[in-house]
Amino acid sequence: MKKLTIALSILTLSFAAYAGPTNAAPTILTNTNIQNAISGILMGVKDAGGEVFNASKDVIAGGIDLVKTQAPELITEFLKWKFTEAMIWFIFSLTLLTAGIIAAVKFFTYYNKHSREYGSKGYILGGVLFGILPAIAGLIMSVCNIFPVIQIWIAPKIYLLEYVMARIHN
């Protein structure tokens, strides 16, 4: 309390010096004057806090109104984005599957024609590496990426719920 009294007396003297000379008698610091000064400061803080609260409440209400008006469009755009993303991966997986099948057919056709001339070492390995493995990867990717496409197309609300729940649990 003694430090507060010293601080307030310094403030009072500095304000008195700033205000310039007056004809009034100098104010003597007493407990009543200090209590009145602290009370005035706290009332100012209370009033400013109320103004900040009201301004915050108005900003939050405006934000909620903005979210309410933009939510349907935002959800529609989100579903379009996820549908497009899943379709791109599905098309890529079908391309990989098709390229793998074509490569496997070409390798094994070429192997059947020239197996007596060159032997079977390189053609079977090439057919497996460049044909069968990409075809299997494309098949797995297409199966994994067709489900989000179907779910967004048939039941978009369930997709949104599952997406939000997956994000919450992660």
Contact map, one row per residue, 1 for C-alpha under 8 A:
11111000000000000000000000000000000000000000000000000000000000000000000000000000000000000000000000000000000000000000000000000000000000000000000000000000000000000000000000
11111100000000000000000000000000000000000000000000000000000000000000000000000000000000000000000000000000000000000000000000000000000000000000000000000000000000000000000000
11111110000000000000000000000000000000000000000000000000000000000000000000000000000000000000000000000000000000000000000000000000000000000000000000000000000000000000000000
11111111000000000000000000000000000000000000000000000000000000000000000000000000000000000000000000000000000000000000000000000000000000000000000000000000000000000000000000
11111111100000000000000000000000010000000000000000000000000000000000000000000000000000000000000000000000000000000000000000000000000000000000000000000000000000000000000000
01111111110000000000000000000000000000000000000000000000000000000000000000000000000000000000000000000000000000000000000000000000000000000000000000000000000000000000000000
00111111111000000000000000000000000000000000000000000000000000000000000000000000000000000000000000000000000000000000000000000000000000000000000000000000000000000000000000
00011111111100000000000000000000010000000000000000000000000000000000000000000000000000000000000000000000000000000000000000000000000000000000000000000000000000000000000000
00001111111110000000000000001000000000000000000000000000000000000000000000000000000000000000000000000000000000000000000000000000000000000000000000000000000000000000000000
00000111111111000000000000000000000000000000000000000000000000000000000000000000000000000000000000000000000000000000000000000000000000000000000000000000000000000000000000
00000011111111100000000000000000000000000000000000000000000000000000000000000000000000000000000000000000000000000000000000000000000000000000000000000000000000000000000000
00000001111111110000000000000000000000000000000000000000000000000000000000000000000000000000000000000000000000000000000000000000000000000000000000000000000000000000000000
00000000111111111000000000000000000000000000000000000000000000000000000000000000000000000000000000000000000000000000000000000000000000000000000000000000000000000000000000
00000000011111111100000000000000000000000000000000000000000000000000000000000000000000000000000000000000000000000000000000000000000000000000000000000000000000000000000000
00000000001111111110000000000000000000000000000000000000000000000000000000000000000000000000000000000000000000000000000000000000000000000000000000000000000000000000000000
00000000000111111111100000000000000000000000000000000000000000000000000000000000000000000000000000000000000000000000000000000000000000000000000000000000000000000000000000
00000000000011111111100000000000000000000000000000000000000000000000000000000000000000000000000000000000000000000000000000000000000000000000000000000000000000000000000000
00000000000001111111000000000000000000000000000000000000000000000000000000000000000000000000000000000000000000000000000000000000000000000000000000000000000000000000000000
00000000000000111111100000000000000000000000000000000000000000000000000000000000000000000000000000000000000000000000000000000000000000000000000000000000000000000000000000
00000000000000011111110000000000000000000000000000000000000000000000000000000000000000000000000000000000000000000000000000000000000000000000000000000000000000000000000000
00000000000000011011111000000000000000000000000000000000000000000000000000000000000000000000000000000000000000000000000000000000000000000000000000000000000000000000000000
00000000000000000001111100000000000000000000000000000000000000000000000000000000000000000000000000000000000000000000000000000000000000000000000000000000000000000000000000
00000000000000000000111110000000000000000000000000000000000000000000000000000000000000000000000000000000000000000000000000000000000000000000000000000000000000000000000000
00000000000000000000011111000000000000000000000000000000000000000000000000000000000000000000000000000000000000000000000000000000000000000000000000000000000000000000000000
00000000000000000000001111100000000000000000000000000000000000000000000000000000000000000000000000000000000000000000000000000000000000000000000000000000000000000000000000
00000000000000000000000111110000000000000000000000000000000000000000000000000000000000000000000000000000000000000000000000000000000000000000000000000000000000000000000000
00000000000000000000000011111000000000000000000000000000000000000000000000000000000000000000000000000000000000000000000000000000000000000000000000000000000000000000000000
00000000000000000000000001111100000000000000000000000000000000000000000000000000000000000000000000000000000000000000000000000000000000000000000000000000000000000000000000
00000000100000000000000000111110110000000000000000000000000000000000000000000000000000000000000000000000000000000000000000000000000000000000000000000000000000000000000000
00000000000000000000000000011111110000000000000000000000000000000000000000000000000000000000000000000000000000000000000000000000000000000000000000000000000000000000000000
00000000000000000000000000001111111000000000000000000000000000000000000000000000000000000000000000000000000000000000000000000000000000000000000000000000000000000000000000
00000000000000000000000000000111111100000000000000000000000000000000000000000000000000000000000000000000000000000000000000000000000000000000000000000000000000000000000000
00000000000000000000000000001111111110000000000000000000000000000000000000000000000000000000000000000000000000000000000000000000000000000000000000000000000000000000000000
00001001000000000000000000001111111111000000000000000000000000000000000000000000000000000000000000000000000000000000000000000000000000000000000000000000000000000000000000
00000000000000000000000000000011111111100000000000000000000000000000000000000000000000000000000000000000000000000000000000000000000000000000000000000000000000000000000000
00000000000000000000000000000001111111110000000000000000000000000000000000000000000000000000000000000000000000000000000000000000000000000000000000000000000000000000000000
00000000000000000000000000000000111111111000000000000000000000000000000000000000000000000000000000000000000000000000000000000000000000000000000000000000000000000000000000
00000000000000000000000000000000011111111100000000000000000000000000000000000000000000000000000000000000000000000000000000000000000000000000000000000000000000000000000000
00000000000000000000000000000000001111111110000000000000000000000000000000000000000000000000000000000000000000000000000000000000000000000000000000000000000000000000000000
00000000000000000000000000000000000111111111000000000000000000000000000000000000000000000000000000000000000000000000000000000000000000000000000000000000000000000000000000
00000000000000000000000000000000000011111111100000000000000000000000000000000000000000000000000000000000000000000000000000000000000000000000000000000000000000000000000000
00000000000000000000000000000000000001111111110000000000000000000000000000000000000000000000000000000000000000000000000000000000000000000000000000000000000000000000000000
00000000000000000000000000000000000000111111111000000000000000000000000000000000000000000000000000000000000000000000000000000000000000000000000000000000000000000000000000
00000000000000000000000000000000000000011111111100000000000000000000000000000000000000000000000000000000000000000000000000000000000000000000000000000000000000000000000000
00000000000000000000000000000000000000001111111110000000000000000000000000000000000000000000000000000000000000000000000000000000000000000000000000000000000000000000000000
00000000000000000000000000000000000000000111111111000000000000000000000000000000000000000000000000000000000000000000000000000000000000000000000000000000000000000000000000
00000000000000000000000000000000000000000011111111100000000000000000000000000000000000000000000000000000000000000000000000000000000000000000000000000000000000000000000000
00000000000000000000000000000000000000000001111111110000000000000000000000000000000000000000000000000000000000000000000000000000000000000000000000000000000000000000000000
00000000000000000000000000000000000000000000111111111000000000000000000000000000000000000000000000000000000000000000000000000000000000000000000000000000000000000000000000
00000000000000000000000000000000000000000000011111111100000000000000000000000000000000000000000000000000000000000000000000000000000000000000000000000000000000000000000000
00000000000000000000000000000000000000000000001111111110000000000000000000000000000000000000000000000000000000000000000000000000000000000000000000000000000000000000000000
00000000000000000000000000000000000000000000000111111111000000000000000000000000000000000000000000000000000000000000000000000000000000000000000000000000000000000000000000
00000000000000000000000000000000000000000000000011111111100000000000000000000000000000000000000000000000000000000000000000000000000000000000000000000000000000000000000000
00000000000000000000000000000000000000000000000001111111110000000000000000000000000000000000000000000000000000000000000000000000000000000000000000000000000000000000000000
00000000000000000000000000000000000000000000000000111111111000000000000000000000000000000000000000000000000000000000000000000000000000000000000000000000000000000000000000
00000000000000000000000000000000000000000000000000011111111100000000000000000000000000000000000000000000000000000000000000000000000000000000000000000000000000000000000000
00000000000000000000000000000000000000000000000000001111111110000000000000000000000000000000000000000000000000000000000000000000000000000000000000000000000000000000000000
00000000000000000000000000000000000000000000000000000111111111000000000000000000000000000000000000000000000000000000000000000000000000000000000000000000000000000000000000
00000000000000000000000000000000000000000000000000000011111111100000000000000000000000000000000000000000000000000000000000000000000000000000000000000000000000000000000000
00000000000000000000000000000000000000000000000000000001111111110000000000000000000000000000000000000000000000000000000000000000000000000000000000000000000000000000000000
00000000000000000000000000000000000000000000000000000000111111111000000000000000000000000000000000000000000000000000000000000000000000000000000000000000000000000000000000
00000000000000000000000000000000000000000000000000000000011111111100000000000000000000000000000000000000000000000000000000000000000000000000000000000000000000000000000000
00000000000000000000000000000000000000000000000000000000001111111110000000000000000000000000000000000000000000000000000000000000000000000000000000000000000000000000000000
00000000000000000000000000000000000000000000000000000000000111111111000000000000000000000000000000000000000000000000000000000000000000000000000000000000000000000000000000
00000000000000000000000000000000000000000000000000000000000011111111100000000000000000000000000000000000000000000000000000000000000000000000000000000000000000000000000000
00000000000000000000000000000000000000000000000000000000000001111111110000000000000000000000000000000000000000000000000000000000000000000000000000000000000000000000000000
00000000000000000000000000000000000000000000000000000000000000111111111000000000000000000000000000000000000000000000000000000000000000000000000000000000000000000000000000
00000000000000000000000000000000000000000000000000000000000000011111111100000000000000000000000000000000000000000000000000000000000000000000000000000000000000000000000000
00000000000000000000000000000000000000000000000000000000000000001111111100000000000000000000000000000000000000000000000000000000000000000000000000000000000000000000000000
00000000000000000000000000000000000000000000000000000000000000000111111111000000000000000000000000000000000000000000000000000000000000000000000000000000000000000000000000
00000000000000000000000000000000000000000000000000000000000000000011111111100000000000000000000000000000000000000000000000000000000000000000000000000000000000000000000000
00000000000000000000000000000000000000000000000000000000000000000001111111110000000000000000000000000000000000000000000000000000000000000000000000000000000000000000000000
00000000000000000000000000000000000000000000000000000000000000000000011111111000000000000000000000000000000000000000000000000000000000000000000000000000000000000000000000
00000000000000000000000000000000000000000000000000000000000000000000011111111100000000000000000000000000000000000000000000000000000000000000000000000000000000000000000000
00000000000000000000000000000000000000000000000000000000000000000000001111111110000000000000000000000000000000000000000000000000000000000000000000000000000000000000000000
00000000000000000000000000000000000000000000000000000000000000000000000111111111000000000000000000000000000000000000000000000000000000000000000000000000000000000000000000
00000000000000000000000000000000000000000000000000000000000000000000000011111111100000000000000000000000000000000000000000000000000000000000000000000000000000000000000000
00000000000000000000000000000000000000000000000000000000000000000000000001111111110000000000000000000000000000000000000000000000000000000000000000000000000000000000000000
00000000000000000000000000000000000000000000000000000000000000000000000000111111111000000000000000000000000000000000000000000000000000000000000000000001000100000000000000
00000000000000000000000000000000000000000000000000000000000000000000000000011111111100000000000000000000000000000000000000000000000000000000000000000000000000000000000000
00000000000000000000000000000000000000000000000000000000000000000000000000001111111110000000000000000000000000000000000000000000000000000000000000000000000000000000000000
00000000000000000000000000000000000000000000000000000000000000000000000000000111111111000000000000000000000000000000000000000000000000000000000000000000000000000000000000
00000000000000000000000000000000000000000000000000000000000000000000000000000011111111100000000000000000000000000000000000000000000000000000000000011001100000000000000000
00000000000000000000000000000000000000000000000000000000000000000000000000000001111111110000000000000000000000000000000000000000000000000000000000000000000000000000000000
00000000000000000000000000000000000000000000000000000000000000000000000000000000111111111000000000000000000000000000000000000000000000000000000000000000000000000000000000
00000000000000000000000000000000000000000000000000000000000000000000000000000000011111111100000000000000000000000000000000000000000000000000000011011000000000000000000000
00000000000000000000000000000000000000000000000000000000000000000000000000000000001111111110000000000000000000000000000000000000000000000000000011001000000000000000000000
00000000000000000000000000000000000000000000000000000000000000000000000000000000000111111111000000000000000000000000000000000000000000000000000000000000000000000000000000
00000000000000000000000000000000000000000000000000000000000000000000000000000000000011111111100000000000000000000000000000000000000000000000110010000000000000000000000000
00000000000000000000000000000000000000000000000000000000000000000000000000000000000001111111110000000000000000000000000000000000000000000000110011000000000000000000000000
00000000000000000000000000000000000000000000000000000000000000000000000000000000000000111111111000000000000000000000000000000000000000000000010000000000000000000000000000
00000000000000000000000000000000000000000000000000000000000000000000000000000000000000011111111100000000000000000000000000000000000000000100000000000000000000000000000000
00000000000000000000000000000000000000000000000000000000000000000000000000000000000000001111111110000000000000000000000000000000000000001110110000000000000000000000000000
00000000000000000000000000000000000000000000000000000000000000000000000000000000000000000111111111000000000000000000000000000000000000000110010000000000000000000000000000
00000000000000000000000000000000000000000000000000000000000000000000000000000000000000000011111111100000000000000000000000000000000000000100000000000000000000000000000000
00000000000000000000000000000000000000000000000000000000000000000000000000000000000000000001111111110000000000000000000000000000000001101100000000000000000000000000000000
00000000000000000000000000000000000000000000000000000000000000000000000000000000000000000000111111111000000000000000000000000000000001111110000000000000000000000000000000
00000000000000000000000000000000000000000000000000000000000000000000000000000000000000000000011111111100000000000000000000000000000000100100000000000000000000000000000000
00000000000000000000000000000000000000000000000000000000000000000000000000000000000000000000001111111110000000000000000000000000001001100000000000000000000000000000000000
00000000000000000000000000000000000000000000000000000000000000000000000000000000000000000000000111111111000000000000000000000000011111110100000000000000000000000000000000
00000000000000000000000000000000000000000000000000000000000000000000000000000000000000000000000011111111100000000000000000000000001100100000000000000000000000000000000000
00000000000000000000000000000000000000000000000000000000000000000000000000000000000000000000000001111111110000000000000000000000001000000000000000000000000000000000000000
00000000000000000000000000000000000000000000000000000000000000000000000000000000000000000000000000111111111000000000000000000010011000000000000000000000000000000000000000
00000000000000000000000000000000000000000000000000000000000000000000000000000000000000000000000000011111111100000000000000000011011100000000000000000000000000000000000000
00000000000000000000000000000000000000000000000000000000000000000000000000000000000000000000000000001111111110000000000000000010001000000000000000000000000000000000000000
00000000000000000000000000000000000000000000000000000000000000000000000000000000000000000000000000000111111111000000000000000000000000000000000000000000000000000000000000
00000000000000000000000000000000000000000000000000000000000000000000000000000000000000000000000000000011111111100000000000110110001000000000000000000000000000000000000000
00000000000000000000000000000000000000000000000000000000000000000000000000000000000000000000000000000001111111110000000000110010000000000000000000000000000000000000000000
00000000000000000000000000000000000000000000000000000000000000000000000000000000000000000000000000000000111111111000000000000000000000000000000000000000000000000000000000
00000000000000000000000000000000000000000000000000000000000000000000000000000000000000000000000000000000011111111100000000100000000000000000000000000000000000000000000000
00000000000000000000000000000000000000000000000000000000000000000000000000000000000000000000000000000000001111111110000100110000000000000000000000000000000000000000000000
00000000000000000000000000000000000000000000000000000000000000000000000000000000000000000000000000000000000111111110000000000000000000000000000000000000000000000000000000
00000000000000000000000000000000000000000000000000000000000000000000000000000000000000000000000000000000000011111111000000000000000000000000000000000000000000000000000000
00000000000000000000000000000000000000000000000000000000000000000000000000000000000000000000000000000000000001111111111000000000000000000000000000000000000000000000000000
00000000000000000000000000000000000000000000000000000000000000000000000000000000000000000000000000000000000000111111111100000000000000000000000000000000000000000000000000
00000000000000000000000000000000000000000000000000000000000000000000000000000000000000000000000000000000000000001111111000000000000000000000000000000000000000000000000000
00000000000000000000000000000000000000000000000000000000000000000000000000000000000000000000000000000000000000000111111000000000000000000000000000000000000000000000000000
00000000000000000000000000000000000000000000000000000000000000000000000000000000000000000000000000000000000000000111111100000000000000000000000000000000000000000000000000
00000000000000000000000000000000000000000000000000000000000000000000000000000000000000000000000000000000000000000111111111000000000000000000000000000000000000000000000000
00000000000000000000000000000000000000000000000000000000000000000000000000000000000000000000000000000000000000100010011111110000000000000000000000000000000000000000000000
00000000000000000000000000000000000000000000000000000000000000000000000000000000000000000000000000000000000000000000001111111000000000000000000000000000000000000000000000
00000000000000000000000000000000000000000000000000000000000000000000000000000000000000000000000000000000000000000000001111111100000000000000000000000000000000000000000000
00000000000000000000000000000000000000000000000000000000000000000000000000000000000000000000000000000000001101100000000111111110000000000000000000000000000000000000000000
00000000000000000000000000000000000000000000000000000000000000000000000000000000000000000000000000000000001100100000000111111111000000000000000000000000000000000000000000
00000000000000000000000000000000000000000000000000000000000000000000000000000000000000000000000000000000000000000000000011111111100000000000000000000000000000000000000000
00000000000000000000000000000000000000000000000000000000000000000000000000000000000000000000000000000000001000000000000001111111111000000000000000000000000000000000000000
00000000000000000000000000000000000000000000000000000000000000000000000000000000000000000000000000000011101100000000000000111111111100000000000000000000000000000000000000
00000000000000000000000000000000000000000000000000000000000000000000000000000000000000000000000000000001000000000000000000011111111110000000000000000000000000000000000000
00000000000000000000000000000000000000000000000000000000000000000000000000000000000000000000000000000000000000000000000000001111111111000000000000000000000000000000000000
00000000000000000000000000000000000000000000000000000000000000000000000000000000000000000000000000010011000000000000000000000111111111000000000000000000000000000000000000
00000000000000000000000000000000000000000000000000000000000000000000000000000000000000000000000000111111101000000000000000000111111111100000000000000000000000000000000000
00000000000000000000000000000000000000000000000000000000000000000000000000000000000000000000000000011001000000000000000000000011111111110000000000000000000000000000000000
00000000000000000000000000000000000000000000000000000000000000000000000000000000000000000000000000010000000000000000000000000001111111111000000000000000000000000000000000
00000000000000000000000000000000000000000000000000000000000000000000000000000000000000000000000110110000000000000000000000000000111111111100000000000000000000000000000000
00000000000000000000000000000000000000000000000000000000000000000000000000000000000000000000000111111000000000000000000000000000001111111110000000000000000000000000000000
00000000000000000000000000000000000000000000000000000000000000000000000000000000000000000000000010010000000000000000000000000000000111111111000000000000000000000000000000
00000000000000000000000000000000000000000000000000000000000000000000000000000000000000000000100110000000000000000000000000000000000011111111100000000000000000000000000000
00000000000000000000000000000000000000000000000000000000000000000000000000000000000000000001111111010000000000000000000000000000000001111111110000000000000000000000000000
00000000000000000000000000000000000000000000000000000000000000000000000000000000000000000000110010000000000000000000000000000000000000111111111000000000000000000000000000
00000000000000000000000000000000000000000000000000000000000000000000000000000000000000000000000000000000000000000000000000000000000000011111111100000000000000000000000000
00000000000000000000000000000000000000000000000000000000000000000000000000000000000000001100100000000000000000000000000000000000000000001111111110000000000000000000000000
00000000000000000000000000000000000000000000000000000000000000000000000000000000000000001110110000000000000000000000000000000000000000000111111111000000000000000000000000
00000000000000000000000000000000000000000000000000000000000000000000000000000000000000000000000000000000000000000000000000000000000000000011111111100000000000000000000000
00000000000000000000000000000000000000000000000000000000000000000000000000000000000000000000000000000000000000000000000000000000000000000001111111100000000000000000000000
00000000000000000000000000000000000000000000000000000000000000000000000000000000000001101100000000000000000000000000000000000000000000000000111111111000000000000000000000
00000000000000000000000000000000000000000000000000000000000000000000000000000000000001100100000000000000000000000000000000000000000000000000011111111100000000000000000000
00000000000000000000000000000000000000000000000000000000000000000000000000000000000000000000000000000000000000000000000000000000000000000000001111111110000000000000000000
00000000000000000000000000000000000000000000000000000000000000000000000000000000001001000000000000000000000000000000000000000000000000000000000011111111000000100000000000
00000000000000000000000000000000000000000000000000000000000000000000000000000000001001100000000000000000000000000000000000000000000000000000000011111111100000000000000000
00000000000000000000000000000000000000000000000000000000000000000000000000000000000000000000000000000000000000000000000000000000000000000000000001111111110000000000000000
00000000000000000000000000000000000000000000000000000000000000000000000000000000000000000000000000000000000000000000000000000000000000000000000000111111111101100000000000
00000000000000000000000000000000000000000000000000000000000000000000000000000010001000000000000000000000000000000000000000000000000000000000000000011111111100100000000000
00000000000000000000000000000000000000000000000000000000000000000000000000000000001000000000000000000000000000000000000000000000000000000000000000001111111100000000000000
00000000000000000000000000000000000000000000000000000000000000000000000000000000000000000000000000000000000000000000000000000000000000000000000000000111111100000000000000
00000000000000000000000000000000000000000000000000000000000000000000000000000000000000000000000000000000000000000000000000000000000000000000000000000011111111100000000000
00000000000000000000000000000000000000000000000000000000000000000000000000000010000000000000000000000000000000000000000000000000000000000000000000000011111111110000000000
00000000000000000000000000000000000000000000000000000000000000000000000000000000000000000000000000000000000000000000000000000000000000000000000000000000001111111000000000
00000000000000000000000000000000000000000000000000000000000000000000000000000000000000000000000000000000000000000000000000000000000000000000000000000010001111111100000000
00000000000000000000000000000000000000000000000000000000000000000000000000000000000000000000000000000000000000000000000000000000000000000000000000010011001111111110000000
00000000000000000000000000000000000000000000000000000000000000000000000000000000000000000000000000000000000000000000000000000000000000000000000000000000000111111111000000
00000000000000000000000000000000000000000000000000000000000000000000000000000000000000000000000000000000000000000000000000000000000000000000000000000000000011111111100000
00000000000000000000000000000000000000000000000000000000000000000000000000000000000000000000000000000000000000000000000000000000000000000000000000000000000001111111110000
00000000000000000000000000000000000000000000000000000000000000000000000000000000000000000000000000000000000000000000000000000000000000000000000000000000000000111111111000
00000000000000000000000000000000000000000000000000000000000000000000000000000000000000000000000000000000000000000000000000000000000000000000000000000000000000011111111100
00000000000000000000000000000000000000000000000000000000000000000000000000000000000000000000000000000000000000000000000000000000000000000000000000000000000000001111111110
00000000000000000000000000000000000000000000000000000000000000000000000000000000000000000000000000000000000000000000000000000000000000000000000000000000000000000111111111
00000000000000000000000000000000000000000000000000000000000000000000000000000000000000000000000000000000000000000000000000000000000000000000000000000000000000000011111111
00000000000000000000000000000000000000000000000000000000000000000000000000000000000000000000000000000000000000000000000000000000000000000000000000000000000000000001111111
00000000000000000000000000000000000000000000000000000000000000000000000000000000000000000000000000000000000000000000000000000000000000000000000000000000000000000000111111
00000000000000000000000000000000000000000000000000000000000000000000000000000000000000000000000000000000000000000000000000000000000000000000000000000000000000000000011111
